[in-house]
Amino acid sequence: MVPPLPQRGSGPVKKPKWVIEKEQSRRASAQETVWLFGLHAVRDALQNPARDRLRLVVTKNAADKLAEAIALSGMEPEMADPRRFPVPLDPGSVHQGAALEVKPLDWGGLSDCCAPRKDTNALVVLLDRVTDPHNVGAILRSAEVFGARAVIGPQRHSAPETGALAKTASGALERQPYLRIRNLATAMEELRSMGYLLLGLAGEAEHSIEDTLQPLPPGPVALVLGAEGPGLREKTRDTCDSLVNIPAMGAFGSLNVSNAAAVALYAARHVHRS
């Protein structure tokens, strides 16, 4: 039996829990801001027209070094004493006298960034619970160098856009799409539907990335890397088309995840793909 609709005057109609949570999430996202710091990160953000910039704090020395970028941005900087830098940064952050409060970049959806279009050799990088901002920042630099369409991680259990990540990325955060999506396996399936070959990096894999790619015709490739230690989760491994390794000559036999990403990007870009 269908319950009767509330009558006028009987009190407000309660919204479903999922509607309330979605509205709260949207409001929280709109209010979220990030403090970028360091001369390179601040300069590149000032020069990025897609950035929503809120507040710029600089010392006299930093203002002189960033003068051209500040002038082009149209922002009015707040001058600060280097001994009492009035910005909520973590202790030990090397700010070099410059900090910029911004809103996170909006790169759009997966298809906006990753649809192959005319580029038959499109590359993307997927990160399975890689939470260290320094690793992700370094991966963004490599992804930009090798022309990856995007670096993708789950909304939860991945490094968010922070000042530390931006500083390690050394400007790449402003140019290299970094997408944080709800579900990694779902994103992988969507990429597969676009024609991507999903290659998971795993030390115990039987075949190397070179041996796997060499006999194949050019086509879009998605490289999937896991966190150091646990590696790829079982669901992520099962969603990959193949598991591949990076051959090691020494006894140690493993690379930092950011180094592994750089080597894999090079192989995917240059081993019989162009």
C-alpha positions in Angstrom: 0.0 0.0 0.0 1.4 3.4 -1.0 1.7 5.7 2.1 -0.3 8.9 1.9 1.4 12.1 0.9 2.0 14.7 3.7 -0.8 17.3 3.9 -0.1 21.0 3.8 0.4 22.3 7.3 1.5 19.0 8.6 5.1 20.1 8.9 8.2 20.1 6.6 8.9 17.1 4.4 12.1 15.4 5.4 14.7 15.0 2.7 16.1 11.5 2.1 19.4 11.0 3.8 21.3 10.6 0.5 20.0 14.0 -0.7 21.2 15.7 2.5 24.6 14.0 2.3 25.0 15.1 -1.3 24.1 18.7 -0.5 26.5 18.7 2.4 29.3 17.3 0.2 28.7 19.9 -2.5 28.8 22.7 0.1 32.0 21.4 1.7 33.6 21.1 -1.7 32.7 24.7 -2.6 34.2 25.9 0.7 37.4 23.8 0.4 40.6 25.8 -0.3 44.2 24.9 -0.6 47.3 26.8 0.4 50.0 26.5 -2.3 53.5 27.5 -1.3 57.0 27.9 -2.8 58.0 30.2 -5.6 57.5 27.7 -8.5 54.1 26.5 -7.3 52.8 30.0 -6.6 54.2 31.4 -9.9 52.5 28.7 -12.0 49.2 29.0 -10.1 49.3 32.8 -10.7 49.8 32.2 -14.4 47.0 29.6 -14.7 43.8 31.3 -15.8 41.8 28.3 -14.7 42.8 28.8 -11.1 40.3 30.4 -8.7 42.7 32.5 -6.5 41.7 33.9 -3.2 44.6 35.3 -1.2 48.3 35.9 -1.9 50.8 36.3 0.9 54.5 37.2 0.1 57.6 38.6 1.6 59.3 41.5 0.0 62.0 39.2 -1.5 59.4 36.8 -2.9 57.3 39.7 -4.2 60.3 40.9 -6.2 60.9 37.5 -7.7 57.2 37.0 -8.6 56.6 40.6 -9.7 55.7 39.7 -13.3 53.4 36.9 -12.4 51.7 39.0 -9.7 51.2 41.9 -12.1 49.7 39.6 -14.8 47.4 37.9 -12.2 45.8 41.2 -11.1 46.0 40.1 -7.5 46.9 42.5 -4.6 49.5 40.7 -2.5 49.6 40.9 1.3 53.1 41.7 2.4 54.4 39.6 5.3 57.4 39.5 7.7 59.4 36.4 6.9 59.9 35.8 10.6 56.1 35.7 11.2 54.6 34.3 8.1 50.8 34.5 8.6 49.7 31.4 6.7 48.4 28.1 8.1 51.2 25.8 6.8 52.6 22.7 8.3 55.8 23.3 10.3 58.8 22.7 8.1 57.0 23.7 4.9 59.6 25.5 2.8 57.4 28.4 1.6 60.3 30.6 0.3 58.2 33.6 1.3 55.2 32.9 -1.0 51.9 31.3 -0.3 48.6 31.4 -2.4 45.2 30.3 -1.2 43.2 28.7 -4.1 40.3 26.5 -4.8 41.1 23.0 -6.2 41.2 22.8 -10.0 38.2 21.3 -11.8 39.4 19.2 -14.7 35.9 17.8 -15.6 35.0 14.2 -15.9 36.9 11.1 -17.1 35.7 11.3 -20.7 36.5 15.0 -20.8 40.2 14.3 -20.2 40.7 10.7 -21.4 38.6 10.1 -24.5 41.3 9.1 -27.1 39.9 11.1 -30.0 42.5 11.2 -32.8 45.4 10.3 -30.4 45.8 6.6 -30.9 48.6 6.5 -28.3 46.7 8.2 -25.4 48.2 7.4 -22.0 46.6 7.7 -18.5 48.0 6.7 -15.1 45.7 5.2 -12.4 46.9 5.2 -8.8 45.5 2.6 -6.4 45.6 4.1 -2.9 48.8 6.1 -3.4 48.5 8.6 -0.6 51.9 10.2 -0.3 51.6 13.7 -1.8 55.3 13.7 -2.7 54.9 10.5 -4.8 51.8 11.8 -6.5 53.5 15.2 -7.2 56.5 13.4 -8.8 54.1 11.2 -10.8 52.3 14.3 -12.1 55.7 15.7 -13.3 56.4 12.5 -15.2 52.9 12.3 -16.6 53.3 15.8 -18.0 56.7 15.0 -19.5 55.4 11.9 -21.3 52.1 13.5 -22.4 49.6 11.5 -20.3 46.0 12.5 -20.5 45.4 12.3 -16.8 46.6 10.9 -13.4 43.6 9.3 -11.7 43.0 8.2 -8.1 40.1 7.3 -5.9 38.4 10.2 -4.0 39.1 8.4 -0.7 42.5 6.9 0.1 44.5 9.0 -2.4 46.6 12.2 -2.0 44.4 15.3 -2.2 45.5 18.5 -3.8 47.8 20.1 -1.2 50.7 22.6 -1.0 53.2 19.7 -0.5 51.9 17.9 -3.6 52.0 21.1 -5.7 55.5 21.9 -4.6 56.8 18.4 -5.5 54.9 18.6 -8.8 56.9 21.9 -9.5 54.1 23.4 -11.6 52.8 20.2 -13.2 49.7 20.4 -11.0 48.5 23.5 -13.0 48.9 21.7 -16.3 48.5 18.0 -15.8 44.9 16.8 -15.1 44.6 15.1 -11.7 41.2 13.4 -11.3 39.9 11.9 -8.0 37.0 9.7 -8.8 34.5 7.7 -6.7 35.5 4.2 -7.7 38.7 3.1 -9.3 37.4 -0.2 -10.8 34.5 1.6 -12.4 36.8 4.2 -13.9 39.0 1.4 -15.3 35.9 -0.2 -16.9 35.0 3.1 -18.4 38.5 3.5 -19.8 38.3 0.0 -21.3 35.1 1.0 -23.1 37.1 3.9 -24.6 39.6 1.4 -26.0 42.3 1.6 -23.3 44.5 -1.5 -22.6 44.7 -1.7 -18.8 48.2 -2.8 -17.6 48.7 -3.3 -13.9 52.3 -3.0 -12.6 53.2 -5.9 -10.3 56.6 -7.2 -9.4 55.5 -10.9 -9.6 54.0 -10.6 -13.1 55.4 -13.1 -15.7 55.9 -10.6 -18.5 57.6 -7.2 -18.7 55.8 -4.1 -20.0 58.1 -4.1 -23.0 57.3 -7.7 -24.0 53.6 -7.1 -23.5 53.4 -4.0 -25.7 55.9 -4.8 -28.5 53.6 -7.2 -30.5 50.6 -5.0 -30.1 49.5 -2.3 -32.6 49.4 1.3 -31.3 46.5 2.1 -29.0 45.6 3.9 -25.8 47.2 2.5 -22.6 46.2 2.9 -19.0 49.0 2.2 -16.5 47.8 1.1 -13.0 50.1 1.4 -10.0 49.5 0.5 -6.4 50.9 1.9 -3.2 54.3 0.8 -2.1 54.0 -2.3 0.2 50.5 -3.5 -0.4 50.6 -2.9 -4.2 47.4 -3.4 -6.2 44.3 -4.5 -4.4 42.6 -7.7 -5.5 39.7 -6.0 -7.2 42.1 -3.7 -9.1 44.3 -6.6 -10.2 41.2 -8.5 -11.5 40.0 -5.5 -13.5 43.3 -5.1 -15.4 43.7 -6.7 -18.8 47.3 -7.9 -17.9 49.8 -7.6 -15.1 53.3 -6.5 -16.2 56.6 -5.9 -14.5 59.6 -3.7 -14.9 62.6 -6.0 -15.2 65.2 -5.6 -12.5 68.9 -6.4 -12.8 69.9 -6.2 -9.1 68.9 -8.2 -6.1 66.7 -5.4 -4.6 64.2 -5.6 -7.4 61.7 -2.8 -6.7 61.3 0.9 -7.4 59.6 3.7 -5.6 56.1 4.1 -7.1 56.9 7.5 -8.7 60.1 6.0 -10.3 58.1 3.0 -11.5 55.5 5.3 -13.0 58.2 7.3 -14.9 59.8 4.1 -16.3 56.3 2.6 -17.3 55.3 5.9 -19.0 58.5 5.9 -21.0 58.0 2.3 -22.0 54.4 2.8 -23.0 55.2 5.9 -25.0 58.3 4.6 -26.8 58.2 0.8 -27.0 56.7 0.3 -30.4 53.8 2.7 -29.7 54.6 5.7 -31.9 
